[in-house]
Amino acid sequence: MEDFMRAKRAFLKSNQARLDAKLALQSEESEALHKVKQMLEDSITEMTEMQGNQFRGNTDRNMAELLCLLCKVAWACGDSQGVRHALERELPLRRTRAQEGEAVVTLANLGRVCLETGDLDTAERYLSEAELTMQGLA
């Protein structure tokens, strides 16, 4: 029962982090963005540690959504490395049949952040894969 309650608290915290992230992104307040960035990182870490044990249901999609929000918040904070790290963690979760469309967006964003940081070879690889995946969806 304790594991069940811990999992429920983790989901509650992740939902609060989602809401706070959306509000912080809307307000564009630096302090709020940095605070919610830490909340998202903490929620992702906690859910990752418990994944496969206490969590049931659509955990991969939830994790991917949290990582996507973390990417947006990191971008708003000007943290290119944080953006890339979040996207690289999100991508494997998006590489499922049901989430191919989201994988295209993740790949394109990885390409963008790699271009921003001057990693042109990796940017080309991600953007090419995004294009190929998009063509496969048509």
C-alpha positions in Angstrom: 0.0 0.0 0.0 2.9 2.3 0.7 4.2 1.9 -2.8 0.8 2.7 -4.2 0.5 5.9 -2.2 4.1 6.9 -3.2 3.1 6.4 -6.9 -0.1 8.4 -6.5 1.9 11.3 -4.8 4.4 11.2 -7.6 1.6 11.5 -10.2 0.0 14.4 -8.2 3.4 16.2 -8.1 3.9 15.7 -11.8 0.4 17.1 -12.5 1.2 20.1 -10.3 4.5 20.6 -12.2 2.7 20.4 -15.5 0.2 23.2 -14.4 3.0 25.3 -13.0 5.1 24.9 -16.1 2.3 26.1 -18.3 1.6 29.1 -16.1 5.4 29.9 -15.9 5.7 29.7 -19.7 2.8 32.0 -20.1 4.1 34.5 -17.6 7.7 34.3 -18.9 8.9 35.2 -15.3 12.5 34.0 -14.9 12.1 33.0 -11.3 9.0 31.0 -12.0 10.6 29.3 -15.0 13.7 28.3 -13.0 11.5 27.0 -10.1 9.3 24.9 -12.3 12.3 23.6 -14.2 13.5 22.1 -11.0 10.0 20.8 -10.2 9.9 19.0 -13.5 13.3 17.5 -13.1 12.4 16.3 -9.7 9.2 14.7 -10.9 10.9 13.1 -13.9 13.6 11.6 -11.6 11.1 10.3 -9.1 8.9 8.7 -11.8 12.0 7.2 -13.5 13.1 5.6 -10.2 9.7 4.0 -9.7 9.0 3.1 -13.3 8.2 -0.6 -13.8 7.3 -1.2 -10.2 4.5 1.0 -8.8 3.4 2.7 -12.0 0.8 1.3 -14.3 -0.9 2.7 -17.3 0.5 5.2 -19.7 3.8 6.0 -17.9 5.9 6.4 -21.0 3.6 8.9 -22.5 3.4 10.8 -19.2 7.2 10.9 -19.0 7.5 12.0 -22.6 5.0 14.9 -21.9 7.0 15.9 -18.8 10.2 15.9 -20.7 8.6 17.9 -23.5 7.5 20.5 -21.0 11.0 20.5 -19.4 12.4 21.2 -22.9 10.1 24.2 -23.4 11.0 25.5 -19.9 14.7 25.0 -20.5 14.4 26.8 -23.8 12.6 29.7 -22.1 15.5 29.8 -19.6 18.1 29.9 -22.4 19.5 26.5 -21.3 20.4 24.9 -24.6 22.2 21.9 -22.9 19.1 21.4 -20.8 16.9 21.5 -23.9 19.1 18.9 -25.7 19.2 16.6 -22.6 15.4 16.7 -22.2 14.9 16.0 -25.9 17.4 13.2 -26.0 15.6 11.5 -23.0 12.2 12.2 -24.6 13.0 10.7 -28.1 13.2 7.0 -27.1 9.8 7.3 -25.4 8.3 8.8 -28.6 9.7 6.1 -31.0 6.6 4.0 -30.7 4.0 3.5 -33.4 1.4 5.5 -31.5 3.7 8.5 -31.1 5.4 8.8 -34.4 4.0 12.3 -35.0 5.4 13.5 -31.6 8.8 11.8 -32.5 8.9 14.1 -35.6 8.6 17.2 -33.4 11.2 15.9 -31.0 13.6 15.1 -33.8 13.1 18.6 -35.4 13.6 20.3 -32.0 16.8 18.3 -31.5 18.0 19.4 -34.9 17.2 23.0 -34.0 19.0 22.9 -30.7 22.0 21.2 -32.3 22.1 24.0 -34.9 22.0 26.6 -32.2 24.9 25.0 -30.4 27.0 24.5 -33.6 26.7 20.7 -33.7 25.9 20.7 -37.4 26.5 17.0 -38.2 24.2 15.9 -35.4 21.6 18.6 -36.4 21.7 17.2 -40.0 21.2 13.7 -38.7 18.2 14.6 -36.5 16.6 16.8 -39.2 17.0 14.1 -41.9 15.4 11.5 -39.6 12.5 13.9 -38.8 11.9 14.3 -42.6 12.1 10.6 -43.2 9.7 9.8 -40.3 7.3 12.5 -41.6 7.3 11.0 -45.0 6.5 7.6 -43.5 3.4 9.1 -41.8 2.0 10.3 -45.1 
